[in-house]
Amino acid sequence: FAIMFEALFILTTIDAGTRVGRFLLQEFLGRAYKPFANPAWMPGATIATLLIVFGWGYFVYTGSVDTIWPMFGTANQLLGVVALSVGTTVIINIGRAKYAWVTAAPLSLLTVNTLWGAFLNIRDNYFPMATGLDSSRQFQGWVLTISSVIIIICALVILMASARKWVAVLGGEQHQPVRTES
């Protein structure tokens, strides 16, 4: 069971996260040096992949899986918040607002629980590591604290943009697309 869990969940997640991180890093670096923006450019793909692998490898090497696991949980749940937010937006945009509660109810619960858990994670785990007496772990604590705050802010930006869209469509400020029954 442990081998199956590692192969199917952990390794797949690391692979997907590394790929997404690589594409985001290449897009960001492409603003400074245009060839990086092309995901097919092999030197750019290699450099970006190595930087992303070094990033998560650093956390595993300098600590343990216990160090990064709480942030993984937060990021995973915030991804659920984003997915439910997008789903609710789609439901409202296609003119089926009466069904929006199907995604909005779990979105509300997941948002509150995850943001509270993320706050506790920063307060109880990462910030004490950053400001603690163990100077060898302070840098890691600051990186984990700042990274956690960044993913929380990104999820909140998406949630607020979605909520503005819901209010605009439901308030009649934006027209819903015309639905045709097949």
C-alpha positions in Angstrom: 0.0 0.0 0.0 2.8 2.4 0.9 4.6 1.8 -2.5 1.3 2.3 -4.4 0.6 5.5 -2.4 4.1 6.8 -3.3 3.9 5.9 -6.9 0.4 7.0 -7.6 0.1 10.1 -5.4 3.3 11.6 -4.3 5.4 11.0 -7.4 2.5 12.1 -9.7 2.1 15.2 -7.6 5.8 16.0 -7.7 5.8 15.5 -11.5 2.8 17.7 -12.1 4.0 20.4 -9.7 7.5 20.4 -11.3 6.0 20.8 -14.8 3.6 23.6 -13.7 6.4 25.3 -11.9 8.7 25.0 -14.9 6.1 26.6 -17.2 5.4 29.4 -14.8 9.1 30.1 -14.3 9.8 30.0 -18.0 7.0 32.5 -18.6 8.3 34.8 -15.9 11.9 34.5 -17.1 10.7 35.1 -20.7 9.8 38.6 -19.7 13.5 39.3 -19.2 14.9 37.1 -21.9 12.5 36.2 -24.7 13.7 32.7 -25.6 12.7 31.5 -22.1 9.0 32.2 -23.0 9.1 29.4 -25.6 8.4 26.2 -23.6 10.0 24.1 -26.5 13.3 25.9 -26.1 15.4 23.1 -24.6 18.0 25.2 -22.7 15.2 27.2 -21.1 13.2 24.1 -20.2 16.3 22.5 -18.7 17.3 25.5 -16.6 13.7 26.2 -15.4 13.3 22.5 -14.5 16.6 22.4 -12.6 15.6 25.5 -10.6 12.2 24.1 -9.7 13.7 20.8 -8.7 16.4 22.5 -6.7 13.6 24.5 -4.9 11.6 21.6 -3.6 14.7 19.4 -3.2 16.2 22.1 -0.9 13.2 21.8 1.4 13.4 18.0 1.5 17.2 18.0 2.0 17.3 20.7 4.7 14.3 19.4 6.7 12.1 16.5 6.1 8.8 15.9 4.4 7.2 17.1 7.6 8.5 20.6 6.9 6.9 21.0 3.5 3.9 18.7 3.9 1.7 21.3 5.7 2.3 23.8 2.8 1.5 21.0 0.3 -1.8 20.5 2.1 -2.6 24.2 2.1 -1.7 24.5 -1.6 -3.8 21.5 -2.5 -6.9 22.8 -0.6 -6.5 26.3 -2.1 -6.4 24.6 -5.5 -9.8 23.2 -4.6 -11.0 26.7 -3.6 -9.9 28.0 -7.1 -11.6 25.1 -8.9 -14.9 25.5 -7.0 -14.7 29.3 -7.6 -14.2 28.8 -11.3 -17.0 26.2 -11.4 -19.4 28.6 -9.6 -18.5 31.3 -12.1 -19.2 29.0 -15.0 -22.6 28.0 -13.6 -23.6 31.6 -13.0 -22.3 32.7 -16.4 -24.3 30.1 -18.3 -27.5 31.3 -16.7 -28.0 28.5 -14.2 -27.5 30.6 -11.0 -30.1 28.5 -9.2 -27.7 25.6 -9.2 -24.7 27.7 -8.1 -25.2 26.6 -4.5 -23.9 23.1 -5.5 -20.4 24.5 -5.8 -20.8 27.7 -3.7 -21.6 25.8 -0.4 -18.5 23.6 -0.5 -16.5 26.6 -1.7 -17.5 28.6 1.4 -16.6 25.7 3.8 -13.4 24.9 2.1 -12.3 28.6 1.9 -12.9 29.3 5.6 -11.3 26.0 6.8 -8.3 26.3 4.5 -7.5 29.9 5.1 -7.8 29.3 8.9 -5.6 26.3 8.6 -3.1 28.2 6.5 -3.0 31.0 9.1 -2.4 28.5 11.9 0.3 26.8 9.8 2.2 30.1 9.3 1.7 31.1 12.9 2.5 27.8 14.5 5.0 26.2 12.1 6.8 28.5 9.7 7.0 31.9 11.4 8.5 30.4 14.6 11.0 28.5 12.4 11.9 31.8 10.7 12.4 33.8 13.9 13.7 31.0 16.1 17.1 30.5 17.6 18.1 27.8 15.1 19.9 29.9 12.5 20.3 27.0 10.1 16.5 26.8 9.7 15.7 30.5 9.7 16.1 30.9 5.9 13.9 27.9 5.3 11.3 29.3 7.7 11.2 32.6 5.9 10.9 31.0 2.5 8.1 28.7 3.7 6.3 31.7 5.4 6.6 33.9 2.4 5.6 31.1 0.0 2.5 30.3 2.1 1.5 34.0 2.2 1.9 34.2 -1.6 -0.3 31.2 -2.4 -2.9 32.5 0.0 -2.9 35.9 -1.7 -3.1 34.4 -5.1 -6.1 32.2 -4.1 -7.8 35.3 -2.6 -7.3 37.3 -5.7 -9.0 34.6 -7.8 -11.8 34.3 -5.3 -12.4 38.1 -5.2 -12.3 38.3 -9.0 -14.9 35.5 -9.2 -17.1 37.2 -6.6 -17.0 40.4 -8.5 -18.1 38.5 -11.6 -20.9 36.8 -9.8 -22.2 40.1 -8.5 -21.9 41.7 -11.9 -23.8 38.9 -13.7 -26.4 38.4 -11.0 -26.9 42.2 -10.7 -27.6 42.5 -14.4 -24.5 44.6 -15.1 -23.2 42.0 -17.5 -25.4 40.0 -19.8 -25.4 36.3 -19.6 -24.8 34.4 -22.8 -28.0 33.2 -24.6 -28.6 29.6 -24.0 -30.0 27.4 -26.7 -31.7 24.2 -25.9 -30.7 21.3 -28.0 
